[in-house]
Amino acid sequence: MRAASRLDLGVFTCDRALRAFYESAGRQHVPGAVLVGGTADAPFASDRPGFDKVVMAAHFTLHGRLTPATFRSARIELHPGVIDRLW
C-alpha cells in the first residue's frame, strides 16, 4: 500500500447536499465530472438518473492541486476488477 503522502489527487462522490461540507474541509468540486464504478461490463455512473451526486477532489501535492481542471466534464472510469467493485 502506498503512503498517502505519495498520492497526488483523490476523487470521490458525495450527495449534492454535502458539497458545501466537503468544500469547507478543503475539498474541491469538479464541475461536470462523472465517476464510473462497477465493472466494465456493468458500469455504475455517478450521473445515473435519481442518483444525485457530485464529484469532489482532494489534493495531496502541488501537482494534485494543478490537475483538477483536467477532470472537469470528464467521465472517470474506476474499474478495479470484478471482485473489488466500486459500488
VEXKOL-102758 format. One line per 8 residues: their letters; for each residue x, y, z of N, C-alpha, C. Coordinates in nm, 4 decimals, decimal comma. Layout:
N
A	X Y Z X Y Z X Y Z  ... $
//
This chain:
87
MRAASRLD	0,0841 -0,1185 0,0000 0,0000 0,0000 0,0000 0,0879 0,1238 0,0000  0,0537 0,2192 -0,0851 0,1309 0,3424 -0,0946 0,0948 0,4367 0,0194  0,1925 0,5110 0,0639 0,1686 0,6106 0,1683 0,0880 0,7261 0,1101  -0,0001 0,7840 0,1898 -0,0842 0,8949 0,1445 -0,0018 1,0114 0,0932  0,1163 1,0318 0,1474 0,1992 1,1439 0,1040 0,2487 1,1268 -0,0394  0,2400 1,0072 -0,0955 0,2843 0,9823 -0,2324 0,1713 1,0010 -0,3325  0,0512 1,0207 -0,2861 -0,0625 1,0396 -0,3754 -0,0763 1,1867 -0,4114  -0,1096 1,2122 -0,5381 -0,1293 1,3498 -0,5821 -0,2725 1,3966 -0,5624 $
LGVFTCDR	-0,3672 1,3096 -0,5942 -0,5072 1,3505 -0,6024 -0,5975 1,2334 -0,5684  -0,7032 1,2613 -0,4962 -0,8070 1,1626 -0,4701 -0,9395 1,2164 -0,5198  -1,0209 1,1335 -0,5830 -1,1530 1,1763 -0,6284 -1,2583 1,0872 -0,5652  -1,3739 1,1460 -0,5371 -1,4827 1,0713 -0,4752 -1,6138 1,1413 -0,5062  -1,7232 1,0720 -0,4828 -1,8547 1,1328 -0,4984 -1,9166 1,1543 -0,3615  -2,0093 1,2486 -0,3582 -2,0883 1,2702 -0,2367 -2,2260 1,3186 -0,2784  -2,3210 1,3112 -0,1863 -2,4534 1,3668 -0,2129 -2,4376 1,5164 -0,2401  -2,5131 1,5669 -0,3358 -2,5059 1,7082 -0,3721 -2,5216 1,7980 -0,2477 $
ALRAFYES	-2,6061 1,7567 -0,1553 -2,6304 1,8358 -0,0344 -2,5069 1,8450 0,0560  -2,4103 1,7555 0,0397 -2,2890 1,7569 0,1226 -2,1728 1,8321 0,0589  -2,1938 1,8839 -0,0592 -2,0856 1,9541 -0,1298 -2,0233 2,0643 -0,0438  -2,1057 2,1503 0,0142 -2,0534 2,2615 0,0956 -1,9728 2,2105 0,2157  -2,0164 2,1015 0,2750 -1,9435 2,0428 0,3874 -1,8021 2,0033 0,3444  -1,7917 1,9306 0,2327 -1,6597 1,8874 0,1862 -1,5748 2,0055 0,1392  -1,6372 2,1064 0,0810 -1,5615 2,2258 0,0428 -1,5075 2,2968 0,1660  -1,5848 2,2989 0,2746 -1,5368 2,3628 0,3979 -1,4200 2,2859 0,4593 $
AGRQHVPG	-1,4062 2,1593 0,4204 -1,2947 2,0765 0,4677 -1,1776 2,0783 0,3692  -1,1846 2,1683 0,2701 -1,0732 2,1830 0,1775 -1,0818 2,1026 0,0495  -1,1912 2,0316 0,0293 -1,2085 1,9546 -0,0944 -1,2639 2,0463 -0,2020  -1,2431 2,0090 -0,3270 -1,2848 2,0937 -0,4374 -1,3842 2,0206 -0,5264  -1,4925 2,0896 -0,5609 -1,5911 2,0349 -0,6539 -1,5279 2,0297 -0,7930  -1,5552 1,9214 -0,8676 -1,5049 1,9069 -1,0037 -1,6259 1,9145 -1,0974  -1,6571 2,0325 -1,1485 -1,7786 2,0526 -1,2276 -1,7876 1,9612 -1,3493  -1,9028 1,8996 -1,3639 -1,9298 1,8169 -1,4801 -1,8646 1,6807 -1,4801 $
AVLVGGTA	-1,7782 1,6510 -1,3835 -1,7109 1,5210 -1,3802 -1,8079 1,4121 -1,3358  -1,7862 1,2920 -1,3861 -1,8674 1,1754 -1,3530 -1,7727 1,0608 -1,3186  -1,7939 0,9958 -1,2042 -1,7186 0,8753 -1,1710 -1,8002 0,7554 -1,2144  -1,7322 0,6588 -1,2754 -1,7980 0,5375 -1,3212 -1,7327 0,4197 -1,2502  -1,8065 0,3593 -1,1583 -1,7572 0,2435 -1,0852 -1,8173 0,1171 -1,1422  -1,8325 0,0181 -1,0570 -1,8849 -0,1096 -1,1033 -1,7782 -0,1843 -1,1799  -1,8143 -0,2428 -1,2919 -1,7197 -0,3119 -1,3791 -1,7383 -0,2604 -1,5210  -1,6468 -0,2945 -1,6083 -1,6585 -0,2519 -1,7483 -1,7856 -0,3086 -1,8114 $
DAPFASDR	-1,8255 -0,4295 -1,7707 -1,9464 -0,4924 -1,8252 -2,0747 -0,4430 -1,7593  -2,0647 -0,3939 -1,6364 -2,1816 -0,3438 -1,5639 -2,1443 -0,2129 -1,4941  -2,1263 -0,1053 -1,5709 -2,0843 0,0222 -1,5117 -2,1917 0,0836 -1,4234  -2,1469 0,1607 -1,3265 -2,2359 0,2290 -1,2331 -2,1871 0,3735 -1,2253  -2,2538 0,4624 -1,2979 -2,2086 0,6010 -1,3086 -2,2738 0,6916 -1,2053  -2,1979 0,7917 -1,1604 -2,2497 0,8839 -1,0598 -2,3534 0,9809 -1,1161  -2,3716 0,9817 -1,2480 -2,4730 1,0689 -1,3078 -2,5986 0,9928 -1,3497  -2,6134 0,8719 -1,3012 -2,7324 0,7933 -1,3382 -2,8585 0,8602 -1,2825 $
PGFDKVVM	-2,9701 0,8442 -1,3495 -3,0955 0,9076 -1,3057 -3,1300 0,8723 -1,1603  -3,1693 0,9736 -1,0847 -3,2094 0,9536 -0,9461 -3,0936 0,9406 -0,8485  -2,9712 0,9525 -0,8962 -2,8516 0,9363 -0,8132 -2,7835 1,0721 -0,8063  -2,8286 1,1582 -0,7164 -2,7899 1,2993 -0,7122 -2,6541 1,3181 -0,6444  -2,5472 1,2976 -0,7197 -2,4110 1,3058 -0,6655 -2,3305 1,4124 -0,7376  -2,2264 1,4589 -0,6721 -2,1265 1,5460 -0,7342 -1,9900 1,4824 -0,7106  -1,8957 1,5162 -0,7955 -1,7593 1,4648 -0,7821 -1,6753 1,5702 -0,7114  -1,6005 1,5243 -0,6128 -1,5132 1,6108 -0,5345 -1,3696 1,5606 -0,5497 $
AAHFTLHG	-1,2732 1,6487 -0,5246 -1,1322 1,6114 -0,5317 -1,0607 1,6546 -0,4051  -0,9680 1,5724 -0,3624 -0,8797 1,6032 -0,2504 -0,7384 1,6078 -0,3076  -0,6663 1,7139 -0,2802 -0,5343 1,7349 -0,3375 -0,4279 1,7149 -0,2305  -0,3316 1,6289 -0,2570 -0,2306 1,5959 -0,1573 -0,0932 1,6550 -0,1884  -0,0728 1,7000 -0,3117 0,0556 1,7573 -0,3503 0,0302 1,8788 -0,4397  0,1368 1,9527 -0,4675 0,1252 2,0659 -0,5594 0,0768 2,0181 -0,6959  0,1320 1,9085 -0,7431 0,0888 1,8532 -0,8726 -0,0604 1,8214 -0,8688  -0,1087 1,7654 -0,7595 -0,2507 1,7352 -0,7449 -0,3371 1,8593 -0,7493 $
RLTPATFR	-0,2890 1,9680 -0,6919 -0,3653 2,0933 -0,6930 -0,3722 2,1529 -0,8333  -0,2785 2,1182 -0,9185 -0,2753 2,1734 -1,0538 -0,3560 2,0919 -1,1547  -0,4011 1,9717 -1,1182 -0,4661 1,8835 -1,2156 -0,6185 1,8812 -1,2176  -0,6927 1,9359 -1,1215 -0,8387 1,9211 -1,1243 -0,9046 1,9714 -1,2520  -0,8516 2,0756 -1,3125 -0,9116 2,1263 -1,4364 -0,9113 2,0189 -1,5448  -0,8173 1,9275 -1,5390 -0,8089 1,8177 -1,6344 -0,9321 1,7296 -1,6271  -0,9936 1,7198 -1,5098 -1,1060 1,6297 -1,4884 -1,2420 1,6948 -1,5072  -1,2469 1,8241 -1,5300 -1,3764 1,8910 -1,5489 -1,4479 1,8318 -1,6685 $
SARIELHP	-1,5741 1,7987 -1,6483 -1,6598 1,7404 -1,7523 -1,6068 1,6080 -1,8065  -1,5219 1,5393 -1,7306 -1,4663 1,4111 -1,7734 -1,5450 1,2953 -1,7123  -1,5504 1,1840 -1,7844 -1,6041 1,0590 -1,7306 -1,4826 0,9783 -1,6847  -1,4716 0,9570 -1,5551 -1,3558 0,8908 -1,4956 -1,3948 0,7492 -1,4607  -1,3412 0,6531 -1,5354 -1,3762 0,5127 -1,5139 -1,2833 0,4518 -1,4106  -1,3426 0,3962 -1,3065 -1,2690 0,3327 -1,1972 -1,3133 0,1868 -1,1892  -1,2508 0,1028 -1,2664 -1,2873 -0,0387 -1,2697 -1,1708 -0,1217 -1,2150  -1,1682 -0,1442 -1,0839 -1,0556 -0,2169 -1,0259 -1,0578 -0,3668 -1,0537 $
GVIDRLW	-1,1672 -0,4191 -1,1019 -1,1770 -0,5635 -1,1291 -1,3138 -0,6151 -1,0925  -1,3387 -0,7411 -1,1178 -1,4711 -0,7970 -1,0936 -1,4937 -0,8353 -0,9480  -1,3885 -0,8478 -0,8699 -1,4038 -0,8856 -0,7299 -1,4188 -0,7612 -0,6419  -1,3299 -0,6650 -0,6564 -1,3290 -0,5441 -0,5739 -1,4007 -0,4304 -0,6470  -1,5280 -0,4476 -0,6723 -1,6044 -0,3478 -0,7463 -1,6332 -0,2261 -0,6601  -1,6320 -0,1102 -0,7250 -1,6769 0,0114 -0,6581 -1,8271 0,0188 -0,6770  -1,9004 0,0411 -0,5726 -2,0445 0,0416 -0,5671 -2,0879 -0,1002 -0,5704 $
//
